[in-house]
Amino acid sequence: MGTLFDTYEEEFLELKTNFGDLLKTIKNPSTYHDDKKETLSQANNVISESEELLNSMKLSANTGSNKKLISKCAEYEKEVKHMKQELRNVESEIQEKEDRDSLFSGGRRKTELIEGNADHKASLLRDTEKAKKTSTMLKDAKKEVFETMDIADDALRRLDEQNSMMERMKERVREINAGLGTAKRTIGQIQRRVMTNKLIFGLIAFFLFCAIIGVIWWRYVRDPNAESTPTTSTPPPATSAAAAAFRISPLTTER
């Protein structure tokens, strides 16, 4: 039994030494917060194991009724209580530090929130101003669009009127062209009639000239003595030829 107690005692002393190292690590200012939490967890495990070993040692000491071992167990029990007390003190210190940090960080967060709200408010004001400017620009652009549409409608209306005028002008031009064609045909007919009349008058003049020449030749050249001999047969042909010529002329004029 003494050998078993000694084994438990050695393990207990190792755990006690390990607990002291863990406390030093926790109390070290350079240890990070997360590492301290993990070390606290390890220290609690060490205390639990120490209590289990202490119970085993008590059972071993009570079985042999060894007063020396029982007194050792009483001392070790006090050490375990002391270890628990130290661990509670360290935990309370860490908790107080966390509360202070959280208070300061809360103040800082509050200040940051206030500053952030001020920045956010300023940003909202800038955005609102930009939105107002954009709205004004959109209203002006809309007004310009409507004015442009009115101008375009007026231009389309004028174009329609001009198109109607062009159609009427084309119709008039076609009518004028048709009238010019009729006038050209009429002028051509008139010109042909004038040429025909000129030709007829020329022929009539030629025939009259020939008749006059013939009469003169007949009367003065062929029979120089005809003046002394009165004749009643020669004048009728000239007279009939002239009458025939005058009868033809009115007919050609009527044509």
Wavefront OBJ file of the C-alpha trace (Angstrom):
o trace
v 0.000 0.000 0.000
v 2.894 2.309 0.747
v 4.234 1.865 -2.752
v 0.845 2.724 -4.301
v 0.576 5.822 -2.100
v 4.053 6.891 -3.196
v 3.017 6.555 -6.846
v -0.037 8.704 -6.231
v 2.100 11.200 -4.357
v 4.620 11.525 -7.189
v 1.838 12.143 -9.701
v 0.275 14.696 -7.342
v 3.551 16.587 -6.960
v 4.013 16.621 -10.765
v 0.532 18.031 -11.163
v 1.296 20.640 -8.499
v 4.449 21.687 -10.361
v 2.526 21.785 -13.638
v -0.129 23.958 -12.008
v 2.526 26.425 -10.833
v 3.920 26.684 -14.367
v 0.416 27.261 -15.736
v -0.185 30.061 -13.201
v 3.058 31.745 -14.232
v 1.978 31.567 -17.861
v -1.439 33.053 -17.035
v 0.042 35.902 -14.963
v 2.607 36.744 -17.658
v 1.502 40.073 -19.274
v 2.865 38.999 -22.668
v 0.456 36.063 -22.842
v -2.429 36.676 -25.213
v -5.999 36.642 -24.007
v -6.963 33.512 -25.909
v -3.849 31.710 -24.645
v -4.744 32.670 -21.071
v -8.206 31.172 -21.473
v -6.732 27.952 -22.783
v -4.215 27.892 -19.896
v -7.022 28.427 -17.358
v -8.802 25.442 -18.811
v -5.645 23.360 -18.457
v -5.233 24.546 -14.824
v -8.816 23.494 -13.990
v -8.074 20.075 -15.475
v -4.931 19.841 -13.334
v -6.954 20.641 -10.177
v -9.537 17.999 -11.099
v -6.829 15.400 -11.582
v -5.199 16.489 -8.310
v -8.492 15.983 -6.440
v -8.866 12.516 -7.941
v -5.312 11.607 -6.877
v -5.962 13.067 -3.428
v -9.053 10.863 -3.030
v -7.000 7.836 -4.119
v -4.297 8.733 -1.592
v -6.929 9.141 1.179
v -8.353 5.751 0.345
v -4.895 4.196 0.403
v -3.954 5.914 3.702
v -7.266 5.037 5.400
v -6.956 1.403 4.288
v -3.597 0.990 6.069
v -4.590 3.304 8.967
v -1.260 5.051 8.549
v -1.404 8.314 10.481
v 1.601 9.718 8.671
v -0.014 9.194 5.297
v -3.301 10.578 6.598
v -1.541 13.729 7.769
v 0.081 14.047 4.327
v -3.302 13.745 2.740
v -4.552 16.555 4.985
v -1.639 18.759 3.903
v -2.196 17.916 0.244
v -5.878 18.729 0.634
v -4.943 22.172 1.938
v -2.628 22.612 -1.071
v -5.441 21.672 -3.425
v -7.687 24.253 -1.741
v -4.890 26.795 -2.080
v -4.522 25.921 -5.761
v -8.262 26.446 -6.240
v -8.076 29.778 -4.467
v -5.164 30.955 -6.602
v -6.984 29.879 -9.722
v -10.130 31.761 -8.647
v -8.050 34.864 -7.951
v -6.423 34.661 -11.350
v -9.799 34.125 -13.030
v -11.269 37.123 -11.200
v -8.310 39.282 -12.241
v -8.730 38.196 -15.828
v -12.483 38.872 -15.647
v -11.910 42.337 -14.202
v -9.409 43.077 -16.956
v -11.887 41.893 -19.526
v -14.579 44.112 -18.005
v -12.276 47.129 -18.066
v -11.246 46.398 -21.659
v -14.842 45.903 -22.626
v -15.784 49.192 -20.894
v -13.023 51.087 -22.657
v -13.720 49.327 -25.926
v -17.412 50.100 -25.416
v -16.550 53.759 -24.966
v -14.343 53.637 -27.976
v -17.064 51.848 -29.907
v -19.546 54.471 -28.745
v -17.203 57.219 -29.869
v -16.639 55.395 -33.124
v -20.378 54.953 -33.506
v -20.934 58.667 -32.856
v -18.209 59.578 -35.313
v -19.543 56.983 -37.731
v -23.047 58.392 -37.358
v -21.725 61.898 -37.981
v -19.855 60.666 -41.051
v -22.915 58.730 -42.146
v -25.085 61.818 -41.664
v -22.648 63.930 -43.659
v -22.573 61.246 -46.330
v -26.374 61.182 -46.389
v -26.459 64.960 -46.721
v -23.994 64.801 -49.605
v -26.008 62.034 -51.238
v -29.215 64.022 -50.720
v -27.627 67.096 -52.287
v -26.407 65.017 -55.203
v -29.864 63.501 -55.565
v -31.422 66.986 -55.612
v -28.949 68.146 -58.245
v -29.586 65.009 -60.264
v -33.355 65.513 -59.952
v -33.000 69.133 -61.113
v -30.846 68.042 -64.038
v -33.396 65.383 -64.950
v -36.226 67.934 -64.804
v -34.254 70.311 -67.054
v -33.442 67.471 -69.427
v -37.102 66.421 -69.476
v -38.130 70.014 -70.212
v -35.593 70.214 -73.037
v -36.868 66.900 -74.410
v -40.452 68.180 -74.426
v -39.348 71.416 -76.097
v -37.419 69.411 -78.683
v -40.495 67.248 -79.277
v -42.621 70.379 -79.785
v -40.063 71.752 -82.240
v -39.973 68.401 -84.027
v -43.787 68.295 -84.223
v -43.840 71.840 -85.611
v -41.147 70.907 -88.135
v -43.134 67.817 -89.173
v -46.267 69.911 -89.568
v -44.381 72.405 -91.741
v -42.897 69.567 -93.759
v -46.391 68.164 -94.302
v -47.587 71.569 -95.460
v -44.588 71.940 -97.766
v -45.195 68.416 -99.054
v -48.805 69.321 -99.816
v -47.620 72.491 -101.558
v -45.117 70.462 -103.582
v -47.850 68.027 -104.595
v -50.065 70.913 -105.686
v -47.150 72.466 -107.572
v -46.455 69.142 -109.293
v -50.105 68.923 -110.284
v -49.962 72.458 -111.653
v -46.734 71.681 -113.504
v -48.403 68.633 -115.067
v -51.363 70.801 -116.041
v -48.980 73.442 -117.474
v -47.080 70.734 -119.360
v -50.344 69.441 -120.759
v -51.317 73.007 -121.739
v -47.897 73.566 -123.307
v -48.323 70.379 -125.341
v -51.703 71.552 -126.544
v -50.252 75.015 -127.290
v -47.350 73.451 -129.192
v -49.746 71.405 -131.287
v -51.930 74.485 -131.884
v -48.876 76.598 -132.798
v -47.702 73.851 -135.120
v -51.074 73.774 -136.833
v -51.060 77.569 -137.106
v -47.531 77.521 -138.525
v -48.525 74.874 -141.047
v -51.577 76.916 -142.047
v -49.429 80.070 -142.346
v -46.941 78.246 -144.546
v -49.766 76.823 -146.605
v -51.344 80.275 -147.012
v -47.975 81.788 -147.908
v -47.444 79.090 -150.488
v -50.934 79.628 -151.906
v -50.480 83.412 -151.985
v -47.110 82.944 -153.651
v -48.607 80.675 -156.251
v -51.445 83.095 -156.820
v -48.983 85.985 -157.169
v -46.872 83.888 -159.512
v -49.880 83.001 -161.617
v -50.967 86.646 -161.681
v -47.475 87.742 -162.639
v -47.357 85.121 -165.366
v -50.800 86.174 -166.543
v -49.797 89.818 -166.653
v -46.599 88.949 -168.502
v -48.561 86.769 -170.876
v -51.046 89.516 -171.550
v -48.284 92.022 -172.125
v -46.400 89.616 -174.353
v -49.509 88.677 -176.185
v -50.576 92.218 -176.726
v -47.347 94.081 -177.352
v -44.752 91.538 -178.422
v -46.524 88.935 -180.481
v -48.871 91.340 -182.334
v -47.571 94.872 -182.329
v -50.426 95.925 -184.606
v -53.000 94.619 -182.273
v -53.608 98.056 -180.864
v -55.137 99.237 -184.076
v -57.297 96.148 -184.499
v -59.937 95.985 -181.877
v -60.418 92.491 -180.610
v -63.006 91.159 -178.244
v -61.568 87.684 -177.700
v -58.254 88.383 -175.836
v -59.406 90.079 -172.610
v -61.726 87.328 -171.388
v -58.930 84.770 -170.668
v -57.047 87.219 -168.425
v -60.216 88.222 -166.754
v -61.240 84.609 -166.225
v -57.760 83.747 -164.870
v -57.840 86.637 -162.401
v -61.340 85.744 -161.342
v -60.275 82.157 -160.840
v -57.339 83.320 -158.752
v -59.601 85.460 -156.565
v -62.011 82.584 -156.132
v -59.226 80.256 -154.890
v -57.812 82.783 -152.368
v -60.863 82.957 -150.018
v -61.028 79.215 -149.927
v -57.415 78.894 -148.744
v -57.954 81.650 -146.181
v -60.910 79.830 -144.693
v -58.792 76.723 -144.310
l 1 2 3 4 5 6 7 8 9 10 11 12 13 14 15 16 17 18 19 20 21 22 23 24 25 26 27 28 29 30 31 32 33 34 35 36 37 38 39 40 41 42 43 44 45 46 47 48 49 50 51 52 53 54 55 56 57 58 59 60 61 62 63 64 65 66 67 68 69 70 71 72 73 74 75 76 77 78 79 80 81 82 83 84 85 86 87 88 89 90 91 92 93 94 95 96 97 98 99 100 101 102 103 104 105 106 107 108 109 110 111 112 113 114 115 116 117 118 119 120 121 122 123 124 125 126 127 128 129 130 131 132 133 134 135 136 137 138 139 140 141 142 143 144 145 146 147 148 149 150 151 152 153 154 155 156 157 158 159 160 161 162 163 164 165 166 167 168 169 170 171 172 173 174 175 176 177 178 179 180 181 182 183 184 185 186 187 188 189 190 191 192 193 194 195 196 197 198 199 200 201 202 203 204 205 206 207 208 209 210 211 212 213 214 215 216 217 218 219 220 221 222 223 224 225 226 227 228 229 230 231 232 233 234 235 236 237 238 239 240 241 242 243 244 245 246 247 248 249 250 251 252 253 254 255
